[in-house]
């Protein structure tokens, strides 16, 4: 967790990585944060992708 937000830090791992320049420009390494509402957003995306009636309800 980073400052109360779920995520990951790859500071030391990035140091010797041959793909570092393709992944991050940060001098301290890559940091990933996960949105606090990630699971809710993922469920909404899944519904939008599979529910054929969803676009009609969305446009109302």
PQR file with spaces between the fields and no chain letter, atoms N, CA, C, O and H, PARSE charges and radii, in Angstrom:
ATOM       1  N    UNK     1       0.826   -1.178    0.000 -0.4000 1.5000
ATOM       2  CA   UNK     1       0.000    0.000    0.000 -0.0000 2.0000
ATOM       3  C    UNK     1       0.872    1.244    0.000  0.5500 1.7000
ATOM       4  O    UNK     1       1.870    1.319    0.717 -0.5500 1.4000
ATOM       5  N    UNK     2       0.490    2.205   -0.801 -0.4000 1.5000
ATOM       6  CA   UNK     2       1.220    3.453   -0.902 -0.0000 2.0000
ATOM       7  C    UNK     2       0.300    4.561   -0.420  0.5500 1.7000
ATOM       8  O    UNK     2      -0.716    4.848   -1.054 -0.5500 1.4000
ATOM       9  H    UNK     2      -0.320    2.144   -1.384  0.4000 1.0000
ATOM      10  N    UNK     3       0.647    5.182    0.689 -0.4000 1.5000
ATOM      11  CA   UNK     3      -0.171    6.262    1.252 -0.0000 2.0000
ATOM      12  C    UNK     3      -1.647    5.886    1.364  0.5500 1.7000
ATOM      13  O    UNK     3      -2.517    6.695    1.040 -0.5500 1.4000
ATOM      14  H    UNK     3       1.472    4.949    1.204  0.4000 1.0000
ATOM      15  N    UNK     4      -1.938    4.670    1.818 -0.4000 1.5000
ATOM      16  CA   UNK     4      -3.303    4.234    2.001 -0.0000 2.0000
ATOM      17  C    UNK     4      -3.988    3.749    0.737  0.5500 1.7000
ATOM      18  O    UNK     4      -5.133    3.299    0.795 -0.5500 1.4000
ATOM      19  H    UNK     4      -1.232    4.012    2.081  0.4000 1.0000
ATOM      20  N    UNK     5      -3.316    3.830   -0.408 -0.4000 1.5000
ATOM      21  CA   UNK     5      -3.882    3.384   -1.679 -0.0000 2.0000
ATOM      22  C    UNK     5      -3.189    2.096   -2.082  0.5500 1.7000
ATOM      23  O    UNK     5      -1.959    2.034   -2.077 -0.5500 1.4000
ATOM      24  H    UNK     5      -2.386    4.196   -0.455  0.4000 1.0000
ATOM      25  N    UNK     6      -3.957    1.054   -2.436 -0.4000 1.5000
ATOM      26  CA   UNK     6      -3.309   -0.185   -2.863 -0.0000 2.0000
ATOM      27  C    UNK     6      -2.419    0.052   -4.079  0.5500 1.7000
ATOM      28  O    UNK     6      -2.792    0.780   -4.999 -0.5500 1.4000
ATOM      29  H    UNK     6      -4.956    1.104   -2.440  0.4000 1.0000
ATOM      30  N    UNK     7      -1.267   -0.554   -4.076 -0.4000 1.5000
ATOM      31  CA   UNK     7      -0.353   -0.382   -5.201 -0.0000 2.0000
ATOM      32  C    UNK     7       0.940   -1.125   -4.972  0.5500 1.7000
ATOM      33  O    UNK     7       1.057   -1.931   -4.048 -0.5500 1.4000
ATOM      34  H    UNK     7      -0.965   -1.145   -3.329  0.4000 1.0000
ATOM      35  N    UNK     8       1.909   -0.847   -5.820 -0.4000 1.5000
ATOM      36  CA   UNK     8       3.201   -1.514   -5.732 -0.0000 2.0000
ATOM      37  C    UNK     8       4.310   -0.549   -6.132  0.5500 1.7000
ATOM      38  O    UNK     8       4.122    0.328   -6.976 -0.5500 1.4000
ATOM      39  H    UNK     8       1.814   -0.192   -6.570  0.4000 1.0000
ATOM      40  N    UNK     9       5.458   -0.730   -5.513 -0.4000 1.5000
ATOM      41  CA   UNK     9       6.636    0.065   -5.852 -0.0000 2.0000
ATOM      42  C    UNK     9       7.732   -0.894   -6.310  0.5500 1.7000
ATOM      43  O    UNK     9       7.960   -1.932   -5.690 -0.5500 1.4000
ATOM      44  H    UNK     9       5.611   -1.442   -4.828  0.4000 1.0000
ATOM      45  N    UNK    10       8.398   -0.539   -7.387 -0.4000 1.5000
ATOM      46  CA   UNK    10       9.439   -1.386   -7.960 -0.0000 2.0000
ATOM      47  C    UNK    10      10.790   -0.677   -7.952  0.5500 1.7000
ATOM      48  O    UNK    10      11.581   -0.844   -8.880 -0.5500 1.4000
ATOM      49  H    UNK    10       8.213    0.305   -7.891  0.4000 1.0000
ATOM      50  N    UNK    11      11.054    0.096   -6.934 -0.4000 1.5000
ATOM      51  CA   UNK    11      12.234    0.963   -6.898 -0.0000 2.0000
ATOM      52  C    UNK    11      13.541    0.211   -7.154  0.5500 1.7000
ATOM      53  O    UNK    11      14.251    0.519   -8.111 -0.5500 1.4000
ATOM      54  H    UNK    11      10.411    0.232   -6.181  0.4000 1.0000
ATOM      55  N    UNK    12      13.860   -0.750   -6.329 -0.4000 1.5000
ATOM      56  CA   UNK    12      15.142   -1.469   -6.482 -0.0000 2.0000
ATOM      57  C    UNK    12      15.121   -2.417   -7.671  0.5500 1.7000
ATOM      58  O    UNK    12      16.155   -2.647   -8.299 -0.5500 1.4000
ATOM      59  H    UNK    12      13.284   -1.001   -5.551  0.4000 1.0000
ATOM      60  N    UNK    13      13.966   -2.963   -7.983 -0.4000 1.5000
ATOM      61  CA   UNK    13      13.850   -3.908   -9.089 -0.0000 2.0000
ATOM      62  C    UNK    13      14.151   -3.214  -10.418  0.5500 1.7000
ATOM      63  O    UNK    13      14.711   -3.827  -11.326 -0.5500 1.4000
ATOM      64  H    UNK    13      13.126   -2.776   -7.473  0.4000 1.0000
ATOM      65  N    UNK    14      13.785   -1.954  -10.530 -0.4000 1.5000
ATOM      66  CA   UNK    14      13.977   -1.206  -11.778 -0.0000 2.0000
ATOM      67  C    UNK    14      15.448   -0.912  -12.074  0.5500 1.7000
ATOM      68  O    UNK    14      15.819   -0.712  -13.230 -0.5500 1.4000
ATOM      69  H    UNK    14      13.330   -1.456   -9.792  0.4000 1.0000
ATOM      70  N    UNK    15      16.267   -0.885  -11.059 -0.4000 1.5000
ATOM      71  CA   UNK    15      17.651   -0.458  -11.214 -0.0000 2.0000
ATOM      72  C    UNK    15      18.389   -1.210  -12.310  0.5500 1.7000
ATOM      73  O    UNK    15      19.021   -0.577  -13.157 -0.5500 1.4000
ATOM      74  H    UNK    15      15.966   -1.047  -10.120  0.4000 1.0000
ATOM      75  N    UNK    16      18.332   -2.517  -12.325 -0.4000 1.5000
ATOM      76  CA   UNK    16      19.089   -3.280  -13.313 -0.0000 2.0000
ATOM      77  C    UNK    16      18.256   -3.831  -14.455  0.5500 1.7000
ATOM      78  O    UNK    16      18.745   -4.636  -15.248 -0.5500 1.4000
ATOM      79  H    UNK    16      17.819   -3.030  -11.637  0.4000 1.0000
ATOM      80  N    UNK    17      17.021   -3.413  -14.546 -0.4000 1.5000
ATOM      81  CA   UNK    17      16.125   -3.980  -15.558 -0.0000 2.0000
ATOM      82  C    UNK    17      16.476   -3.478  -16.960  0.5500 1.7000
ATOM      83  O    UNK    17      16.610   -2.271  -17.158 -0.5500 1.4000
ATOM      84  H    UNK    17      16.624   -2.759  -13.902  0.4000 1.0000
ATOM      85  N    UNK    18      16.628   -4.386  -17.942 -0.4000 1.5000
ATOM      86  CA   UNK    18      16.962   -3.968  -19.301 -0.0000 2.0000
ATOM      87  C    UNK    18      15.796   -3.255  -20.010  0.5500 1.7000
ATOM      88  O    UNK    18      16.006   -2.594  -21.026 -0.5500 1.4000
ATOM      89  H    UNK    18      16.519   -5.367  -17.780  0.4000 1.0000
ATOM      90  N    UNK    19      14.589   -3.385  -19.487 -0.4000 1.5000
ATOM      91  CA   UNK    19      13.421   -2.743  -20.105 -0.0000 2.0000
ATOM      92  C    UNK    19      13.022   -1.446  -19.405  0.5500 1.7000
ATOM      93  O    UNK    19      11.987   -0.860  -19.722 -0.5500 1.4000
ATOM      94  H    UNK    19      14.418   -3.923  -18.662  0.4000 1.0000
ATOM      95  N    UNK    20      13.823   -1.008  -18.477 -0.4000 1.5000
ATOM      96  CA   UNK    20      13.478    0.163  -17.681 -0.0000 2.0000
ATOM      97  C    UNK    20      13.126    1.376  -18.530  0.5500 1.7000
ATOM      98  O    UNK    20      12.133    2.045  -18.245 -0.5500 1.4000
ATOM      99  H    UNK    20      14.664   -1.484  -18.220  0.4000 1.0000
ATOM     100  N    UNK    21      13.891    1.676  -19.543 -0.4000 1.5000
ATOM     101  CA   UNK    21      13.640    2.876  -20.343 -0.0000 2.0000
ATOM     102  C    UNK    21      12.325    2.780  -21.118  0.5500 1.7000
ATOM     103  O    UNK    21      11.785    3.804  -21.534 -0.5500 1.4000
ATOM     104  H    UNK    21      14.698    1.133  -19.774  0.4000 1.0000
ATOM     105  N    UNK    22      11.808    1.581  -21.316 -0.4000 1.5000
ATOM     106  CA   UNK    22      10.519    1.414  -21.979 -0.0000 2.0000
ATOM     107  C    UNK    22       9.361    1.505  -20.979  0.5500 1.7000
ATOM     108  O    UNK    22       8.214    1.710  -21.375 -0.5500 1.4000
ATOM     109  H    UNK    22      12.247    0.749  -20.978  0.4000 1.0000
ATOM     110  N    UNK    23       9.657    1.355  -19.701 -0.4000 1.5000
ATOM     111  CA   UNK    23       8.638    1.258  -18.667 -0.0000 2.0000
ATOM     112  C    UNK    23       8.446    2.559  -17.892  0.5500 1.7000
ATOM     113  O    UNK    23       7.315    2.934  -17.582 -0.5500 1.4000
ATOM     114  H    UNK    23      10.589    1.189  -19.379  0.4000 1.0000
ATOM     115  N    UNK    24       9.536    3.246  -17.578 -0.4000 1.5000
ATOM     116  CA   UNK    24       9.432    4.453  -16.749 -0.0000 2.0000
ATOM     117  C    UNK    24      10.572    5.422  -17.045  0.5500 1.7000
ATOM     118  O    UNK    24      11.657    5.022  -17.465 -0.5500 1.4000
ATOM     119  H    UNK    24      10.455    2.941  -17.830  0.4000 1.0000
ATOM     120  N    UNK    25      10.304    6.684  -16.818 -0.4000 1.5000
ATOM     121  CA   UNK    25      11.343    7.706  -16.913 -0.0000 2.0000
ATOM     122  C    UNK    25      11.741    8.208  -15.527  0.5500 1.7000
ATOM     123  O    UNK    25      12.611    9.069  -15.399 -0.5500 1.4000
ATOM     124  H    UNK    25       9.422    7.009  -16.477  0.4000 1.0000
ATOM     125  N    UNK    26      11.104    7.667  -14.499 -0.4000 1.5000
ATOM     126  CA   UNK    26      11.376    8.085  -13.130 -0.0000 2.0000
ATOM     127  C    UNK    26      12.774    7.646  -12.706  0.5500 1.7000
ATOM     128  O    UNK    26      13.193    6.527  -13.001 -0.5500 1.4000
ATOM     129  H    UNK    26      10.397    6.967  -14.604  0.4000 1.0000
ATOM     130  N    UNK    27      13.489    8.520  -12.020 -0.4000 1.5000
ATOM     131  CA   UNK    27      14.814    8.157  -11.519 -0.0000 2.0000
ATOM     132  C    UNK    27      14.725    7.174  -10.368  0.5500 1.7000
ATOM     133  O    UNK    27      15.667    6.422  -10.119 -0.5500 1.4000
ATOM     134  H    UNK    27      13.149    9.429  -11.781  0.4000 1.0000
ATOM     135  N    UNK    28      13.588    7.172   -9.654 -0.4000 1.5000
ATOM     136  CA   UNK    28      13.457    6.298   -8.488 -0.0000 2.0000
ATOM     137  C    UNK    28      12.765    4.975   -8.795  0.5500 1.7000
ATOM     138  O    UNK    28      12.643    4.139   -7.899 -0.5500 1.4000
ATOM     139  H    UNK    28      12.823    7.783   -9.856  0.4000 1.0000
ATOM     140  N    UNK    29      12.311    4.753  -10.015 -0.4000 1.5000
ATOM     141  CA   UNK    29      11.666    3.493  -10.380 -0.0000 2.0000
ATOM     142  C    UNK    29      10.164    3.637  -10.524  0.5500 1.7000
ATOM     143  O    UNK    29       9.589    4.677  -10.203 -0.5500 1.4000
ATOM     144  H    UNK    29      12.409    5.432  -10.743  0.4000 1.0000
ATOM     145  N    UNK    30       9.553    2.599  -11.002 -0.4000 1.5000
ATOM     146  CA   UNK    30       8.120    2.599  -11.306 -0.0000 2.0000
ATOM     147  C    UNK    30       7.280    2.424  -10.049  0.5500 1.7000
ATOM     148  O    UNK    30       7.635    1.660   -9.151 -0.5500 1.4000
ATOM     149  H    UNK    30      10.020    1.754  -11.262  0.4000 1.0000
ATOM     150  N    UNK    31       6.155    3.146   -9.996 -0.4000 1.5000
ATOM     151  CA   UNK    31       5.181    3.025   -8.929 -0.0000 2.0000
ATOM     152  C    UNK    31       3.808    2.867   -9.566  0.5500 1.7000
ATOM     153  O    UNK    31       3.437    3.654  -10.437 -0.5500 1.4000
ATOM     154  H    UNK    31       5.866    3.766  -10.726  0.4000 1.0000
ATOM     155  N    UNK    32       3.056    1.869   -9.145 -0.4000 1.5000
ATOM     156  CA   UNK    32       1.712    1.640   -9.657 -0.0000 2.0000
ATOM     157  C    UNK    32       0.707    1.847   -8.533  0.5500 1.7000
ATOM     158  O    UNK    32       0.912    1.375   -7.415 -0.5500 1.4000
ATOM     159  H    UNK    32       3.358    1.230   -8.437  0.4000 1.0000
ATOM     160  N    UNK    33      -0.372    2.550   -8.830 -0.4000 1.5000
ATOM     161  CA   UNK    33      -1.445    2.758   -7.870 -0.0000 2.0000
ATOM     162  C    UNK    33      -2.723    2.144   -8.412  0.5500 1.7000
ATOM     163  O    UNK    33      -2.991    2.209   -9.612 -0.5500 1.4000
ATOM     164  H    UNK    33      -0.538    2.934   -9.739  0.4000 1.0000
ATOM     165  N    UNK    34      -3.501    1.556   -7.538 -0.4000 1.5000
ATOM     166  CA   UNK    34      -4.778    0.970   -7.914 -0.0000 2.0000
ATOM     167  C    UNK    34      -5.868    1.886   -7.380  0.5500 1.7000
ATOM     168  O    UNK    34      -5.858    2.250   -6.204 -0.5500 1.4000
ATOM     169  H    UNK    34      -3.283    1.503   -6.563  0.4000 1.0000
ATOM     170  N    UNK    35      -6.803    2.255   -8.236 -0.4000 1.5000
ATOM     171  CA   UNK    35      -7.896    3.139   -7.850 -0.0000 2.0000
ATOM     172  C    UNK    35      -8.686    2.524   -6.700  0.5500 1.7000
ATOM     173  O    UNK    35      -8.951    1.323   -6.720 -0.5500 1.4000
ATOM     174  H    UNK    35      -6.811    1.959   -9.191  0.4000 1.0000
ATOM     175  N    UNK    36      -9.068    3.314   -5.699 -0.4000 1.5000
ATOM     176  CA   UNK    36      -9.819    2.767   -4.556 -0.0000 2.0000
ATOM     177  C    UNK    36     -11.123    2.081   -4.972  0.5500 1.7000
ATOM     178  O    UNK    36     -11.585    1.176   -4.276 -0.5500 1.4000
ATOM     179  H    UNK    36      -8.853    4.290   -5.683  0.4000 1.0000
ATOM     180  N    UNK    37     -11.718    2.487   -6.079 -0.4000 1.5000
ATOM     181  CA   UNK    37     -12.965    1.901   -6.557 -0.0000 2.0000
ATOM     182  C    UNK    37     -12.726    0.922   -7.713  0.5500 1.7000
ATOM     183  O    UNK    37     -13.623    0.713   -8.530 -0.5500 1.4000
ATOM     184  H    UNK    37     -11.343    3.222   -6.645  0.4000 1.0000
ATOM     185  N    UNK    38     -11.549    0.328   -7.796 -0.4000 1.5000
ATOM     186  CA   UNK    38     -11.172   -0.538   -8.910 -0.0000 2.0000
ATOM     187  C    UNK    38     -12.199   -1.642   -9.170  0.5500 1.7000
ATOM     188  O    UNK    38     -12.612   -1.854  -10.309 -0.5500 1.4000
ATOM     189  H    UNK    38     -10.820    0.498   -7.133  0.4000 1.0000
ATOM     190  N    UNK    39     -12.602   -2.334   -8.120 -0.4000 1.5000
ATOM     191  CA   UNK    39     -13.512   -3.459   -8.301 -0.0000 2.0000
ATOM     192  C    UNK    39     -14.868   -3.005   -8.830  0.5500 1.7000
ATOM     193  O    UNK    39     -15.459   -3.685   -9.669 -0.5500 1.4000
ATOM     194  H    UNK    39     -12.266   -2.162   -7.195  0.4000 1.0000
ATOM     195  N    UNK    40     -15.363   -1.885   -8.361 -0.4000 1.5000
ATOM     196  CA   UNK    40     -16.623   -1.331   -8.851 -0.0000 2.0000
ATOM     197  C    UNK    40     -16.498   -0.929  -10.324  0.5500 1.7000
ATOM     198  O    UNK    40     -17.401   -1.193  -11.119 -0.5500 1.4000
ATOM     199  H    UNK    40     -14.884   -1.333   -7.679  0.4000 1.0000
ATOM     200  N    UNK    41     -15.393   -0.297  -10.683 -0.4000 1.5000
ATOM     201  CA   UNK    41     -15.160    0.101  -12.069 -0.0000 2.0000
ATOM     202  C    UNK    41     -15.031   -1.113  -12.989  0.5500 1.7000
ATOM     203  O    UNK    41     -15.550   -1.103  -14.105 -0.5500 1.4000
ATOM     204  H    UNK    41     -14.660   -0.083  -10.038  0.4000 1.0000
ATOM     205  N    UNK    42     -14.347   -2.150  -12.528 -0.4000 1.5000
ATOM     206  CA   UNK    42     -14.186   -3.367  -13.328 -0.0000 2.0000
ATOM     207  C    UNK    42     -15.539   -4.038  -13.561  0.5500 1.7000
ATOM     208  O    UNK    42     -15.803   -4.538  -14.655 -0.5500 1.4000
ATOM     209  H    UNK    42     -13.926   -2.158  -11.621  0.4000 1.0000
ATOM     210  N    UNK    43     -16.388   -4.051  -12.546 -0.4000 1.5000
ATOM     211  CA   UNK    43     -17.719   -4.640  -12.700 -0.0000 2.0000
ATOM     212  C    UNK    43     -18.543   -3.840  -13.698  0.5500 1.7000
ATOM     213  O    UNK    43     -19.261   -4.426  -14.508 -0.5500 1.4000
ATOM     214  H    UNK    43     -16.173   -3.645  -11.658  0.4000 1.0000
ATOM     215  N    UNK    44     -18.457   -2.521  -13.660 -0.4000 1.5000
ATOM     216  CA   UNK    44     -19.185   -1.675  -14.595 -0.0000 2.0000
ATOM     217  C    UNK    44     -18.691   -1.889  -16.025  0.5500 1.7000
ATOM     218  O    UNK    44     -19.494   -1.926  -16.957 -0.5500 1.4000
ATOM     219  H    UNK    44     -17.873   -2.044  -13.002  0.4000 1.0000
ATOM     220  N    UNK    45     -17.382   -2.030  -16.202 -0.4000 1.5000
ATOM     221  CA   UNK    45     -16.839   -2.295  -17.542 -0.0000 2.0000
ATOM     222  C    UNK    45     -17.309   -3.648  -18.070  0.5500 1.7000
ATOM     223  O    UNK    45     -17.646   -3.781  -19.247 -0.5500 1.4000
ATOM     224  H    UNK    45     -16.730   -2.000  -15.445  0.4000 1.0000
ATOM     225  N    UNK    46     -17.329   -4.645  -17.195 -0.4000 1.5000
ATOM     226  CA   UNK    46     -17.783   -5.973  -17.597 -0.0000 2.0000
ATOM     227  C    UNK    46     -19.253   -5.938  -17.991  0.5500 1.7000
ATOM     228  O    UNK    46     -19.643   -6.572  -18.971 -0.5500 1.4000
ATOM     229  H    UNK    46     -17.055   -4.537  -16.239  0.4000 1.0000
ATOM     230  N    UNK    47     -20.070   -5.211  -17.249 -0.4000 1.5000
ATOM     231  CA   UNK    47     -21.482   -5.092  -17.580 -0.0000 2.0000
ATOM     232  C    UNK    47     -21.651   -4.394  -18.926  0.5500 1.7000
ATOM     233  O    UNK    47     -22.451   -4.825  -19.756 -0.5500 1.4000
ATOM     234  H    UNK    47     -19.753   -4.695  -16.452  0.4000 1.0000
ATOM     235  N    UNK    48     -20.910   -3.331  -19.138 -0.4000 1.5000
ATOM     236  CA   UNK    48     -21.010   -2.582  -20.391 -0.0000 2.0000
ATOM     237  C    UNK    48     -20.597   -3.443  -21.586  0.5500 1.7000
ATOM     238  O    UNK    48     -21.129   -3.282  -22.684 -0.5500 1.4000
ATOM     239  H    UNK    48     -20.260   -2.980  -18.463  0.4000 1.0000
ATOM     240  N    UNK    49     -19.657   -4.350  -21.372 -0.4000 1.5000
ATOM     241  CA   UNK    49     -19.166   -5.188  -22.466 -0.0000 2.0000
ATOM     242  C    UNK    49     -20.090   -6.367  -22.770  0.5500 1.7000
ATOM     243  O    UNK    49     -20.091   -6.873  -23.892 -0.5500 1.4000
ATOM     244  H    UNK    49     -19.225   -4.481  -20.480  0.4000 1.0000
ATOM     245  N    UNK    50     -20.874   -6.809  -21.785 -0.4000 1.5000
ATOM     246  CA   UNK    50     -21.662   -8.027  -21.978 -0.0000 2.0000
ATOM     247  C    UNK    50     -23.169   -7.812  -22.005  0.5500 1.7000
ATOM     248  O    UNK    50     -23.883   -8.606  -22.617 -0.5500 1.4000
ATOM     249  H    UNK    50     -20.873   -6.397  -20.874  0.4000 1.0000
ATOM     250  N    UNK    51     -23.668   -6.775  -21.369 -0.4000 1.5000
ATOM     251  CA   UNK    51     -25.106   -6.537  -21.268 -0.0000 2.0000
ATOM     252  C    UNK    51     -25.593   -5.783  -22.506  0.5500 1.7000
ATOM     253  O    UNK    51     -25.228   -4.625  -22.709 -0.5500 1.4000
ATOM     254  H    UNK    51     -23.088   -6.129  -20.872  0.4000 1.0000
ATOM     255  N    UNK    52     -26.399   -6.423  -23.316 -0.4000 1.5000
ATOM     256  CA   UNK    52     -26.859   -5.790  -24.564 -0.0000 2.0000
ATOM     257  C    UNK    52     -27.835   -4.648  -24.319  0.5500 1.7000
ATOM     258  O    UNK    52     -27.989   -3.783  -25.180 -0.5500 1.4000
ATOM     259  H    UNK    52     -26.695   -7.364  -23.150  0.4000 1.0000
ATOM     260  N    UNK    53     -28.493   -4.625  -23.174 -0.4000 1.5000
ATOM     261  CA   UNK    53     -29.440   -3.544  -22.860 -0.0000 2.0000
ATOM     262  C    UNK    53     -28.756   -2.344  -22.203  0.5500 1.7000
ATOM     263  O    UNK    53     -29.352   -1.272  -22.096 -0.5500 1.4000
ATOM     264  H    UNK    53     -28.367   -5.328  -22.474  0.4000 1.0000
ATOM     265  N    UNK    54     -27.540   -2.516  -21.773 -0.4000 1.5000
ATOM     266  CA   UNK    54     -26.843   -1.449  -21.057 -0.0000 2.0000
ATOM     267  C    UNK    54     -26.737   -0.141  -21.851  0.5500 1.7000
ATOM     268  O    UNK    54     -26.983    0.920  -21.277 -0.5500 1.4000
ATOM     269  H    UNK    54     -27.056   -3.387  -21.860  0.4000 1.0000
ATOM     270  N    UNK    55     -26.386   -0.165  -23.137 -0.4000 1.5000
ATOM     271  CA   UNK    55     -26.274    1.103  -23.855 -0.0000 2.0000
ATOM     272  C    UNK    55     -27.588    1.893  -23.900  0.5500 1.7000
ATOM     273  O    UNK    55     -27.579    3.122  -23.830 -0.5500 1.4000
ATOM     274  H    UNK    55     -26.187   -1.026  -23.603  0.4000 1.0000
ATOM     275  N    UNK    56     -28.715    1.182  -24.015 -0.4000 1.5000
ATOM     276  CA   UNK    56     -30.010    1.863  -24.033 -0.0000 2.0000
ATOM     277  C    UNK    56     -30.303    2.513  -22.685  0.5500 1.7000
ATOM     278  O    UNK    56     -30.802    3.637  -22.631 -0.5500 1.4000
ATOM     279  H    UNK    56     -28.722    0.184  -24.072  0.4000 1.0000
ATOM     280  N    UNK    57     -29.993    1.803  -21.588 -0.4000 1.5000
ATOM     281  CA   UNK    57     -30.214    2.368  -20.264 -0.0000 2.0000
ATOM     282  C    UNK    57     -29.278    3.536  -20.010  0.5500 1.7000
ATOM     283  O    UNK    57     -29.661    4.507  -19.356 -0.5500 1.4000
ATOM     284  H    UNK    57     -29.587    0.890  -21.632  0.4000 1.0000
ATOM     285  N    UNK    58     -28.066    3.455  -20.514 -0.4000 1.5000
ATOM     286  CA   UNK    58     -27.071    4.515  -20.311 -0.0000 2.0000
ATOM     287  C    UNK    58     -27.488    5.805  -20.999  0.5500 1.7000
ATOM     288  O    UNK    58     -27.259    6.894  -20.473 -0.5500 1.4000
ATOM     289  H    UNK    58     -27.754    2.667  -21.044  0.4000 1.0000
ATOM     290  N    UNK    59     -28.091    5.689  -22.160 -0.4000 1.5000
ATOM     291  CA   UNK    59     -28.446    6.873  -22.953 -0.0000 2.0000
ATOM     292  C    UNK    59     -29.684    7.603  -22.449  0.5500 1.7000
ATOM     293  O    UNK    59     -29.955    8.722  -22.885 -0.5500 1.4000
ATOM     294  H    UNK    59     -28.277    4.804  -22.587  0.4000 1.0000
ATOM     295  N    UNK    60     -30.433    6.999  -21.551 -0.4000 1.5000
ATOM     296  CA   UNK    60     -31.647    7.652  -21.033 -0.0000 2.0000
ATOM     297  C    UNK    60     -31.350    8.900  -20.285  0.5500 1.7000
ATOM     298  O    UNK    60     -32.267    9.557  -19.793 -0.5500 1.4000
ATOM     299  H    UNK    60     -30.213    6.090  -21.197  0.4000 1.0000
